[in-house]
Amino acid sequence: MKLVSYKTEDSVHLGVFVNGHIYNLNSCDKLLPDDMNAFLQGGEELMERAKKIDAQIKSGEMEPKMEVFFELLAPVPFPASCRDGYAFRQHVAAARRNRKVDMIAEFDQYPIFYFTNHNAIQGPGEIECMPDHFQKLDFELEIAAVIGKKGRNFTAAEADTYIAGFTIMNDMSARTLQMEEMLLNLGPAKGKDFSTVIGPWLVTPDELETYLVPAKAGHTGNAYNLTMSCTVNGVEVSKGNVADMDWTFAEIIERCAYGTDVLPGDVIGSGTVGTGCFLELNGTGLLNDPAYQTQWLQEGDEVEMEITGLGRLINIITKADTDFSILALKK
């Protein structure tokens, strides 16, 4: 099942995406809430009711009115929190090699994550950026899991049952801001908190069962053979596979839930796939050829991400009508 959040006039709604059309779930079953957060908080009971409607629409048993005029939003427009992991060894190793530092041994000992701004989540469409964001503006190609039930202190062997679904994630990054503040060893902040994009819909795990593959040796949890790609203005710049994750979502979520609650609607990103951002691509290019022409996102660029089974996430980079700069405020 593909769950969507969408807007008509000034109201946000919950629907299912079936055969190229969106159908409102609440109009099909009044016991289903009309927003994603309330739906996820209802747990497995509401999920099963929605799956029944989805199946009835697909079979033709139910023919509800389809939505015509709407704006597609992030599938979880107002997440309870947003974390981002660091699951792809290829990306971490390449980034460290490009900085001429050794691969860090701790990567293979435990998964890590950071919290990013859950109030800056957005979906398909325009991404408005401030002038400082355009100082080395970057995409990051990722997959994200969304939590579907409350839990705490559970093991990786149990963690996959806490996942309501998966979606594409673009962790937008302003690299100049990020590089400056990271010198203070407090983690990414202003370089990351202006936009994190997810979408176009939330795909339930049962739809991805045919793509299941074994996790990497020594790891626990589900892994999926899903091709990932990103194009900028129609030119492919990144390609990878979800199966390349060294740390599984189950292992990342196990760590997230240690000593604290994970909640319905929590968004947890995988971290960047190998080749999945200009920072890595530019660094590798310059390492191999000092004359390499670096690339960063510019106003008007179209960024399109695609993951097998999860659809396509398309955004246009726009510029805010201001010259206000926090970089200019440095002492």
N, C-alpha and C positions, 0 to 999 in steps of 0.2 A: 504494500500500500504506500502511496505517495501522498503525504499530508502537506497542505499549503496554508499559509496565512496570506490574506489579501485584503485590500481596502476598497470599499465602495463609498463614494462621497467622504464622510468623516468617520466611518465605522470600520473597525478591523474584524475580520471574520475567519473562521476555520473551514477548510474544505478538503476534498480529495481531488487529485488530478488523475483522470481516467481517459485514455484514448485522446489526449490533446485538449480536454475540456476540464473545467473546474466546476465542482458541485458542492453546494453548501451542506455541511453535515447536520447542522441543527435543524434545517428545513426537512431533512429526511428522518430525523429522530430527535424529538424535543428533549430527551434525556441527555443528549450530547451538548456540552457547552459550546458557545460560538467563539471561543478564543483558545489558542494553543496552550497557554499556561494552565488554565483551569482543566483543560482536557488531560494534560500530562499528569496533573495532580490527582486525577481520578483513577490512575493506575490501570491495571490489566483489565478490569471490568469494562471501562470505557473504550480501551483499545480494541477489545473483542467486538464491541457493538459497532465501532467504526469499520472494522475489517468485514463484518457481515454486510454492512451497507455497500462497501467497496465491491465485494463479491457480487452482490445483487445488481449493481449498476453494470459491472462487466458482463454478467450473464444475460442482461436485458430484462431480468425479473422486475427491476425498478427503473423507471425513466424519469428522474427528477429534472427540474428546470436547470439548465446550465447557466453559469454566470457569463455575461457578455462584456460589460464595462467594469473593469477593475484594475487595480494596481497591485502587482505581485510584490509582497514584502519578504523579509527574512522569514523562514519557516517558524522560527522562535523569535518573534520581534522584540520581546522583553525578557531575555533569559535571567534566571536567578543569579548566575555568575558566568564568567567566561575564563577558562584556563587554556593555556597552550603548552603542549608537550614538546619533546625533543627526541622523537622516536627513530629518525632515519640516520643511521651511522654514516652513510655515504655523504650526506649533506654536512654533518658535523666535521668529518675528517677532511673534506675538501675545503671548508671554510677555515679550518685551522692550518692546513697546508698552505693556503693562500696567504695567511698571515705569518707564515714561516715559524709556526710553533707546532710542537708534537701533539699527536692525538692524545686526549686526556683519558687516562685509564678508568676514571670514575664513570665514564659514559656506560661502560659495560657492567657496572655494579648495581645501578638502580636507575629507574626512570625519573626525570624531573619535569617540572612545569613552572610557569609563572602565571599570575593573574593579570588579565588585561581588562580594558574598560567595557563592561557588559552594557553600558548605556550608549556605546558607540557602534553597536551591532546594526548592520543594515543588509538589505537584500539586493536583488538585481536593479540595475539602473545607474544613475549618476552618482559619482563619488566626488563631493566638493572638497577641495584642498586649499589650505592657506599657503601664502607665499613660501614660508619656511619648509613646508612639506615637499615642495618641488626641488629642494636641495637634495638630490639623489633619492627621488621617489621610487618606491619598489613594490612589487607584488610578492606574495609567498603562496605557492601552490600546496594546499593541504586538504586532508579530509578531517571532518569533525564528527564526534559521537555526541548524542544528546541523552542525558539521563532521564529515565522514565519512572523511577520510584526512589523514595528516600531510603538511605542506608548508611551504615557506619561500621568500620572495623571488620569488613568482610575480606575474603581472600580473592586472589586472581581467578581461582577455579570457579568462583561464584559470580565474578564481576560482569561477565557478558550478559547475564540475565537482567542487569540494571540498565541496559542500553535500550532506549525507545526507538532509536533510528540513527541514520547517518546522513550527512550532507556535505557538499563541497564547502571549503573554507578558503578565503583569501585574506591572509593576515597582512594588511597594508602596512608599509614601513617607510618612515622618513629617516633615511640613513644618516644624514648629517646630524640631526637632533639625537638620534640613537647613539651614534659613535661618541658624541660629546658627553652625554650623560653617563654612558657605560664606563667612562674613565673613573667615575666615583663608586663603581662596584655596587650599585643599588638595583641593578636590573633595568630593563627597558621601561620607559614611562612615556614622555611626550613624543618619542619617536614612534609609538605604537597606538596611542589611545584615541586617534582621530577617526579611525574606521577599521572595523573588522567585518568582512562580508561573508555571509553564509547563504546558501540556497542551491537551486531554486526551490527545492522541496525537501522534506524529511522522509527518507526511505526506510521502512521498517526492516529489521534484520531478516525476516523470512523471505523477502524478495531477493536477497543476496546469497541464499543458501547454495545455489549452484556454483558460486564462485569461491566457496570455502576451500582453503588449502592448509596444510600443516603449518603451525607457527615455526619459527626458526629454532634450531636446536637449543635446548636449555630454557626455552620460553613457554609460557602458559597462556592459553586463550585463543580465540578465533582469529584467523588471518584470512584475507580475501585477495584473490587475483583480479584486481581492478586496475585497468590502465588509466593513468592520470596524464593530462596534457594542459598546456597553457599557450595561447597565441596572443600576440599583441599586433593589432591592425592586420589580422589574418595570417601573420607569419608565426610559425611554431617556434617558441623559444625554450620550452621545457617539456620533458616527458619522463615519466617514471611509472611506478606501480605501487599500489597500497601494500602488496605482499612484501615489498622491500622494507617495511617497518621492522626494525629490530625489536623494539619494545612494543608489545601488543596493547590495544586499548584496555584489555582486562588488567594488565600489569600497571598501566598508568592510573586507571581508576582505583585499583587497590591502594595505591599510594595516596591518591586524592582523598580517599575515605578513611585514612588512618587518623583516629582521634578527632574526627569531625564528620558532620553529615554531608553527603552529597544529596542534592535535592532535584526533584523533577524540574526539567527546564535548564539545568546546568549544561553549558556547552563546553566540550573538551576537545581541543584541536590536537592533531597528530604531531605538529611541527612540520617543517618544510621538507618536502621530498628532495632527493638528490637532483641537482640542476634546477631546483624549483624557485629561484629568485635571481635577479640581476646582480646582487651582491656577490653571490657565488660564481655566476657565469662570468662577470667582469674580472673577478680575481683570478679565475682559472685562465681566462683569455690573456690577461696581462702577464701571468706567470710563464705562459708558453710563447708570447710574442709581445715585446714592449710597445709595439706600434698598434696593438689591438684597440679598436674603436669601442669604447665603453658605451653602454646604453642605460638610460633611466626612463621612467614613465614621464610623459609630457601631457600638457593640456590637450584634450581632444582624442587621446589614445583610447582604443577599445580593447579591453582585456577580457578574453574569453577562456574560461576554464571548463574542462570536461573530465568526468570520471565515469567509467563504465558503470551503468546501473543507476547513477545518481543524477544524470542529466548535464545541462550546460548552465554555467553561471556567467552572465555577461554584464560588464560595467563600463561606463564611459567616464574618463577623468575630466573633471571641470575645475575651474579656478574661481575662488571667491573674489568678489569685487572689493578688494581691500589691499593695502600695502603694509598692513600691520605685521611686524616681525618681532618674535621673542628672541631670535638670534641677535638682533640689534641691541637688545637690552643687557647683553653681557657686560660685566664690570671690567 
